[in-house]
Amino acid sequence: MPDEADRYFYEPAAGHGLPHNPLNAIIAPRPIGWISTLGAGGVNLAPYSFFNALGYTPPLIGFSSTTPKHSLRNARATGEFVWNLVTYDLAEAMNRTAASVDYGVDELALAGLTAVPSVKVAPPRVAESPVHFECKVTDIITLRDVAGAPTINTLVVGEVVGVHIRRDLLRDGIFDTFAADIVTRAGGPSAYARVLPQSRFDMRRPD
């Protein structure tokens, strides 16, 4: 049994006492929520590392905004957003869309990306991305701490109402996660990871 003296313990409310918050590095790799929205200021595109799938039926995804960002503002105003898959060839472009710019600046243009119309929602999709989820907002939740007090974190949940998948990534009808060369956030101030074939292993769930 491991010796507890070999474990670093801290209470988050008192600070972690480390050069960088380890929470993000431990919960890794994390999918990137590359969210496009449309609002009074025009098109917005921003990456979120607090993002994931939340349910199958109906299909629900969500991203958490830790500050009152433009994506949150637009999603709240219009009730719509699009998630765009980040792949390795788009990593640099995705990083450019993380820049802090004024409301109304078109991050797609800033990153040299192409906007294409969606089918079920108004926000555009990123043409260069191989997968898009068109979403309608179902919940916008101010997250609370253990004492019940509201925090600065806001969770936006959307139901996926339209899916676009590049056909070459469907192998016998199954999406090939590894062929897509997906990029994920991997903690630390600059770490990312690629989902590559050599990282795959398979297990079957017990009956």
C-alpha positions as CSV (number, residue, x, y, z in Angstrom):
1,M,0.0,0.0,0.0
2,P,1.4,3.5,-0.9
3,D,2.8,5.5,2.0
4,E,0.7,8.6,2.5
5,A,3.9,10.5,3.2
6,D,4.7,10.1,-0.5
7,R,1.5,12.0,-1.5
8,Y,1.2,15.8,-1.9
9,F,-1.9,17.0,-0.2
10,Y,-3.5,20.4,-0.4
11,E,-6.9,22.0,0.1
12,P,-7.8,24.1,-3.0
13,A,-9.5,26.8,-0.9
14,A,-6.1,27.5,0.7
15,G,-4.2,27.4,-2.6
16,H,-2.2,24.6,-4.2
17,G,1.3,26.0,-3.5
18,L,2.6,24.7,-6.9
19,P,3.9,26.6,-9.9
20,H,0.8,25.7,-11.9
21,N,-2.6,24.5,-10.8
22,P,-2.4,20.7,-11.1
23,L,-6.2,20.2,-11.6
24,N,-6.1,20.8,-15.3
25,A,-3.0,18.6,-15.8
26,I,-4.5,15.7,-13.9
27,I,-7.9,15.8,-15.6
28,A,-6.3,15.3,-19.0
29,P,-6.4,15.1,-21.9
30,R,-9.5,17.1,-22.1
31,P,-11.6,17.7,-25.3
32,I,-11.5,21.2,-26.7
33,G,-14.7,23.0,-27.1
34,W,-14.1,25.1,-30.2
35,I,-17.3,27.1,-30.0
36,S,-18.7,29.4,-32.8
37,T,-21.5,31.8,-31.9
38,L,-23.3,34.7,-33.5
39,G,-24.4,37.8,-31.8
40,A,-24.9,41.6,-32.2
41,G,-21.2,41.9,-32.7
42,G,-21.1,39.3,-35.4
43,V,-19.3,35.9,-35.5
44,N,-17.3,34.7,-32.5
45,L,-15.0,31.7,-32.3
46,A,-13.2,30.6,-29.1
47,P,-11.7,27.4,-27.6
48,Y,-12.8,26.1,-24.2
49,S,-10.9,23.4,-22.3
50,F,-13.8,22.9,-19.9
51,F,-15.9,21.0,-22.4
52,N,-17.4,17.5,-22.8
53,A,-20.3,15.3,-23.8
54,L,-23.0,15.2,-21.2
55,G,-25.6,12.7,-22.5
56,Y,-26.7,10.4,-25.3
57,T,-30.5,10.8,-25.5
58,P,-30.9,13.6,-26.3
59,P,-27.3,14.3,-27.2
60,L,-26.1,17.0,-24.9
61,I,-22.7,18.8,-24.8
62,G,-21.5,21.6,-22.6
63,F,-18.8,24.1,-22.1
64,S,-18.0,26.1,-19.0
65,S,-17.0,29.8,-19.2
66,T,-14.8,31.0,-16.3
67,T,-15.3,34.6,-17.2
68,P,-18.1,36.5,-19.0
69,K,-16.7,35.7,-22.5
70,H,-18.2,36.6,-25.8
71,S,-19.3,33.0,-26.5
72,L,-21.4,33.0,-23.3
73,R,-22.8,36.4,-24.2
74,N,-23.9,35.2,-27.6
75,A,-25.2,31.8,-26.5
76,R,-27.3,33.6,-23.8
77,A,-28.7,36.1,-26.3
78,T,-29.4,33.7,-29.2
79,G,-29.7,30.2,-27.6
80,E,-27.5,28.7,-30.3
81,F,-23.8,27.6,-30.8
82,V,-21.7,25.2,-32.9
83,W,-18.9,23.0,-31.7
84,N,-16.1,22.4,-34.2
85,L,-13.6,19.6,-33.8
86,V,-10.0,20.6,-33.4
87,T,-7.5,18.5,-35.3
88,Y,-3.7,18.7,-35.4
89,D,-3.6,20.6,-38.6
90,L,-5.9,23.2,-37.0
91,A,-4.0,23.5,-33.7
92,E,-2.3,26.8,-34.5
93,A,-5.5,28.4,-35.9
94,M,-7.3,27.3,-32.8
95,N,-4.7,28.9,-30.6
96,R,-5.0,32.2,-32.5
97,T,-8.7,32.2,-31.7
98,A,-7.9,32.1,-28.0
99,A,-6.6,35.7,-28.2
100,S,-8.3,38.3,-26.1
101,V,-9.9,40.7,-28.6
102,D,-12.7,43.2,-28.5
103,Y,-16.3,42.1,-29.0
104,G,-17.1,42.2,-32.6
105,V,-13.7,41.0,-33.9
106,D,-14.2,38.0,-36.2
107,E,-11.8,35.3,-34.9
108,L,-12.4,33.2,-38.0
109,A,-10.9,35.9,-40.1
110,L,-8.2,36.5,-37.5
111,A,-7.1,32.9,-37.7
112,G,-7.5,32.6,-41.5
113,L,-10.5,30.2,-41.3
114,T,-13.5,29.9,-43.5
115,A,-17.1,30.3,-42.2
116,V,-19.8,28.1,-43.8
117,P,-23.5,28.2,-43.0
118,S,-25.1,25.8,-40.6
119,V,-28.3,23.9,-41.3
120,K,-30.3,24.1,-38.1
121,V,-28.8,27.1,-36.3
122,A,-27.6,30.6,-37.3
123,P,-23.9,30.5,-36.1
124,P,-21.5,29.4,-38.8
125,R,-19.3,26.3,-38.9
126,V,-15.5,26.3,-39.4
127,A,-15.2,24.8,-42.9
128,E,-11.7,23.4,-42.2
129,S,-12.9,21.4,-39.2
130,P,-13.9,17.8,-40.1
131,V,-16.8,17.5,-37.6
132,H,-19.4,20.0,-36.4
133,F,-22.2,19.8,-33.8
134,E,-25.0,22.3,-34.3
135,C,-26.5,23.0,-30.9
136,K,-29.5,24.7,-29.3
137,V,-29.0,25.9,-25.7
138,T,-31.0,23.9,-23.1
139,D,-29.5,25.3,-19.9
140,I,-27.2,28.1,-18.8
141,I,-26.2,27.4,-15.2
142,T,-24.2,29.5,-12.8
143,L,-22.2,26.9,-10.9
144,R,-22.1,27.1,-7.1
145,D,-19.5,26.2,-4.5
146,V,-20.0,23.8,-1.6
147,A,-21.6,26.6,0.5
148,G,-24.1,27.2,-2.2
149,A,-22.7,30.6,-3.2
150,P,-22.5,31.4,-7.0
151,T,-19.1,31.2,-8.6
152,I,-17.6,32.9,-11.6
153,N,-18.2,29.7,-13.6
154,T,-21.1,29.4,-16.0
155,L,-22.0,26.1,-17.7
156,V,-23.7,26.3,-21.1
157,V,-25.5,23.1,-22.1
158,G,-26.7,22.5,-25.6
159,E,-28.7,19.8,-27.4
160,V,-27.0,18.6,-30.6
161,V,-29.6,19.2,-33.4
162,G,-27.3,18.7,-36.4
163,V,-24.1,16.7,-37.0
164,H,-21.7,17.1,-39.9
165,I,-18.9,14.4,-40.3
166,R,-16.3,14.4,-43.1
167,R,-17.0,11.1,-44.9
168,D,-13.5,9.8,-45.0
169,L,-13.5,9.6,-41.2
170,L,-16.4,7.1,-41.2
171,R,-14.9,3.6,-41.5
172,D,-17.6,0.9,-41.9
173,G,-20.0,3.4,-40.4
174,I,-17.9,4.0,-37.3
175,F,-16.1,7.3,-36.7
176,D,-12.3,6.8,-36.7
177,T,-11.2,8.8,-33.7
178,F,-7.5,8.1,-34.4
179,A,-7.5,8.9,-38.1
180,A,-9.0,12.3,-37.3
181,D,-5.8,13.3,-35.4
182,I,-7.7,15.0,-32.7
183,V,-6.0,17.6,-30.4
184,T,-6.8,17.7,-26.7
185,R,-5.8,20.0,-23.9
186,A,-3.2,18.3,-21.6
187,G,-2.7,20.6,-18.6
188,G,0.1,23.0,-17.8
189,P,0.4,26.4,-19.4
190,S,1.1,25.1,-22.9
191,A,0.6,21.3,-23.1
192,Y,-1.6,19.7,-25.7
193,A,-1.8,16.0,-26.9
194,R,-2.7,14.2,-30.1
195,V,-5.0,11.2,-30.2
196,L,-2.8,8.9,-32.3
197,P,-3.3,5.2,-33.3
198,Q,-0.3,4.0,-31.2
199,S,-2.1,5.3,-28.0
200,R,-5.1,3.0,-28.7
201,F,-6.0,-0.1,-26.6
202,D,-9.3,-2.0,-26.5
203,M,-11.4,-3.5,-23.7
204,R,-14.9,-5.0,-23.7
205,R,-17.2,-4.0,-20.9
206,P,-18.4,-6.9,-18.6
207,D,-21.8,-8.4,-19.5
